Structures are given as structure tokens and as C-alpha cells.
Amino acid sequence: MKINLKAIALLMTLFSGDSLAEPLRILGLNNAAPGLRWQVVNDTVMGGRSSSQIKRVGQGLQFSGRLNTNGGGFASLRSDRMGLDLASATLVRLTVKGDGRTYSVRLYAAGRRVSYQHAFSTAADEWQTVELKIPEFYASWRGRRMDQGPLAAADIAGLGLILADGKDGAFEIQVGSIEFDVQAEPDSPDLSQT
């Protein structure tokens, strides 16, 4: 009798209660968190001069404004507490149309002052899909990298987007969707046994 271990592992994953059967979308069509609210947090909280706003564009968001590095130099948006079970998530996937600048996704854990962030570059006026692996996010506090342990996906309570690239001037990014997903395993050799 021939047993295909790869097929058994796939079936176990599909029927496990801890796995995401499909991506868990928090922004965009078929959103699992339709009541999720977003707010702007700029460097004005510490005396800076950057400005930004968010507005709904279809099922997504448009985040735009002007970065001013004199006295701060960041503009951000963040979600309210999500209240979702993300324990099995291994990546965050966004569809964005940027302006050529570098933004960061921030993940917030309940009860922690640090956030965990991961940068991504945008192509000006082009839609792109960005996938960021949760284990590659690093702890940050007030723009400084902190020596903290990795973020467990089960602890993720909120999410945000920040621009702090050190360049004065206007910015605009459209976010069509944000979802949490499980990274697909790379193809592995056939582990069939006889």
C-alpha cells in the first residue's frame, strides 16, 4: 500500500481548527471586519508638522498628506482593536497603489507599547501585491528598533501603516485590500512510502 505523506499533511492542515482555511481579509471585498475603524496618528502628537487624512475609496482606503521632517517626520494610520483569531497567520498581504515611497506596515500586540513593523517599497501609480512574513517584523518604539522577541500572530490586536522615510513632501497611497494568510509551503519532494 502506498501512502502519500504530503497529501496526508495537506488534509490535516485543511481540517485543523487552528488553520486559516482561506485568507482573512480585514479591508476590501468580503471583509471579515466590516466595522473596523481607522484613525490618523501624525507627528503632531510630539510637536511635528506632518499632516494626513484617510478616506474610503470603494472598499479600500486612500491615505495621503504631506510629510514634514522638521520636528518629527511621520504620518500614520491605524486600526482599532480587531478582535480576530490570527493564531495561524504567517503573513500579511496588501494590494496597494503607491507613489514610489517606502512605507511600513505596523502590527500591534495587546498590552505592549512597542509595535512590530516591516517596510515595503511602492511603485509610483502601479497596483502591486505586497506579502510580508510575520516572523520578519521587528519591534520598534518611537522609530527605534528594539531588542524584543518575535511577535506571535495570536497576539496581533491591531494594524497600521506609517510613512517615515525622511523625505519632505506630498504622499499618497491607496490600499485596496489587507489580509492575513498562511504562507504556502514550497514544493517539497514526493515523500511517498511503500
Phi and psi in degrees as a GROMACS rama.xvg file:
@    title "Ramachandran Plot"
@    xaxis  label "Phi"
@    yaxis  label "Psi"
@TYPE xy
-99.992  127.884  LYS-2
-114.55  127.008  ILE-3
-98.4598  103.273  ASN-4
-64.6999  -32.5768  LEU-5
-64.1162  -41.9175  LYS-6
-66.083  -39.8409  ALA-7
-63.8207  -43.5568  ILE-8
-62.0108  -40.4029  ALA-9
-63.3351  -45.4961  LEU-10
-62.0743  -40.31  LEU-11
-62.789  -39.7937  MET-12
-65.7535  -43.2563  THR-13
-63.5416  -36.145  LEU-14
-96.7428  1.71439  PHE-15
-74.8341  136.941  SER-16
-71.0885  -17.7441  GLY-17
-88.6445  -6.91923  ASP-18
-96.7759  153.633  SER-19
-81.977  116.837  LEU-20
-66.4043  -32.9362  ALA-21
-150.109  166.4  GLU-22
-55.0108  142.622  PRO-23
-99.4799  104.169  LEU-24
-87.6922  131.244  ARG-25
-111.639  -6.34166  ILE-26
-149.714  133.247  LEU-27
116.073  -170.239  GLY-28
-63.4898  148.404  LEU-29
55.211  45.5677  ASN-30
-72.5712  130.636  ASN-31
-80.9277  -10.9825  ALA-32
-133.009  64.3265  ALA-33
-63.7711  -23.8248  PRO-34
-90.9218  5.30171  GLY-35
-63.0117  127.988  LEU-36
-101.365  152.189  ARG-37
-124.428  146.32  TRP-38
-137.89  155.688  GLN-39
-91.8393  137.625  VAL-40
-134.394  111.937  VAL-41
-112.657  174.9  ASN-42
-65.7629  -5.46743  ASP-43
-62.8254  -19.9075  THR-44
-66.4431  -15.1889  VAL-45
-126.934  24.7513  MET-46
91.6117  7.02296  GLY-47
-77.3748  -179.067  GLY-48
-126.609  11.777  ARG-49
-74.0413  154.975  SER-50
-137.059  148.998  SER-51
-158.697  165.596  SER-52
-149.26  157.551  GLN-53
-123.348  147.295  ILE-54
-146.178  151.436  LYS-55
-73.8075  134.631  ARG-56
-129.782  102.478  VAL-57
61.9679  -126.332  GLY-58
-92.248  -1.98421  GLN-59
-108.812  -164.085  GLY-60
-128.978  149.851  LEU-61
-116.777  125.542  GLN-62
-116.735  119.17  PHE-63
-146.168  165.167  SER-64
162.12  -151.435  GLY-65
-139.035  125.009  ARG-66
-89.2225  135.128  LEU-67
-129.164  115.108  ASN-68
-83.4364  -0.912652  THR-69
-82.408  95.1555  ASN-70
99.6557  12.9823  GLY-71
174.017  -96.1208  GLY-72
102.551  30.6564  GLY-73
-143.717  151.964  PHE-74
-137.705  137.378  ALA-75
-148.287  163.514  SER-76
-131.26  153.157  LEU-77
-148.158  155.287  ARG-78
-87.8397  162.724  SER-79
-70.8837  177.863  ASP-80
-60.9057  131.42  ARG-81
-85.0099  -37.4699  MET-82
64.6368  36.8937  GLY-83
-114.8  151.537  LEU-84
-85.8082  104.713  ASP-85
-112.137  17.0514  LEU-86
-52.9159  -35.0545  ALA-87
-96.6629  0.160652  SER-88
-68.1097  141.944  ALA-89
-122.95  -8.96654  THR-90
-151.505  159.861  LEU-91
-112.549  131.035  VAL-92
-120.065  130.14  ARG-93
-124.999  147.178  LEU-94
-109.743  125.04  THR-95
-136.644  152.74  VAL-96
-124.368  107.49  LYS-97
-103.962  -162.451  GLY-98
-126.56  14.5887  ASP-99
90.5055  -1.42797  GLY-100
-93.6066  168.239  ARG-101
-102.416  123.151  THR-102
-112.551  170.276  TYR-103
-132.167  142.536  SER-104
-89.4671  137.566  VAL-105
-117.975  135.259  ARG-106
-112.535  135.728  LEU-107
-112.793  134.114  TYR-108
-103.785  142.02  ALA-109
-59.7358  132.835  ALA-110
77.7414  8.77127  GLY-111
-118.797  142.303  ARG-112
-82.9747  -27.2893  ARG-113
-77.0456  155.964  VAL-114
-113.275  165.214  SER-115
-114.6  131.379  TYR-116
-134.034  160.845  GLN-117
-148.26  125.912  HIS-118
-83.6621  154.652  ALA-119
-148.896  145.511  PHE-120
-94.0052  149.435  SER-121
-114.015  155.261  THR-122
-101.307  132.942  ALA-123
-60.705  126.229  ALA-124
58.4757  28.1286  ASP-125
-127.283  136.219  GLU-126
-75.6992  137.21  TRP-127
-145.664  155.439  GLN-128
-103.366  128.904  THR-129
-116.564  127.928  VAL-130
-117.307  124.204  GLU-131
-121.517  121.835  LEU-132
-77.1018  127.353  LYS-133
-56.8691  -41.4157  ILE-134
-62.6517  -16.6536  PRO-135
-90.6731  -3.33195  GLU-136
-71.4643  143.611  PHE-137
-118.117  152.712  TYR-138
-72.8107  139.999  ALA-139
-143.962  142.84  SER-140
-138.203  118.116  TRP-141
52.0514  43.2283  ARG-142
83.5985  -1.28206  GLY-143
-108.684  138.22  ARG-144
-69.8723  133.219  ARG-145
-112.991  150.991  MET-146
-90.0971  87.068  ASP-147
-125.856  160.839  GLN-148
-67.8627  168.936  GLY-149
-66.6133  158.79  PRO-150
-84.2426  127.639  LEU-151
-83.619  132.098  ALA-152
-57.1458  -32.549  ALA-153
-63.5156  -21.0797  ALA-154
-89.8408  -5.74087  ASP-155
-67.6803  122.617  ILE-156
-115.127  -20.1222  ALA-157
-158.209  171.524  GLY-158
-144.777  151.242  LEU-159
-150.892  176.736  GLY-160
-135.41  134.744  LEU-161
-134.557  144.063  ILE-162
-115.362  119.516  LEU-163
-150.073  52.7403  ALA-164
-89.3164  4.9439  ASP-165
77.3673  13.7748  GLY-166
-116.888  122.17  LYS-167
-67.1491  149.687  ASP-168
128.698  177.445  GLY-169
-71.2316  151.018  ALA-170
-143.713  157.801  PHE-171
-161.113  130.631  GLU-172
-138.362  134.92  ILE-173
-102.122  135.148  GLN-174
-115.063  109.516  VAL-175
-81.0394  -35.5197  GLY-176
-157.657  154.096  SER-177
-137.054  131.27  ILE-178
-146.345  154.185  GLU-179
-102.973  140.05  PHE-180
-148.615  173.177  ASP-181
-103.116  128.662  VAL-182
-65.0652  132.806  GLN-183
-67.018  136.977  ALA-184
-71.1808  140.817  GLU-185
-65.1694  152.563  PRO-186
-55.9366  131.827  ASP-187
-115.477  160.587  SER-188
-63.6334  154.807  PRO-189
-64.4532  122.609  ASP-190
-103.105  30.9701  LEU-191
-63.5086  143.336  SER-192
-122.623  154.81  GLN-193
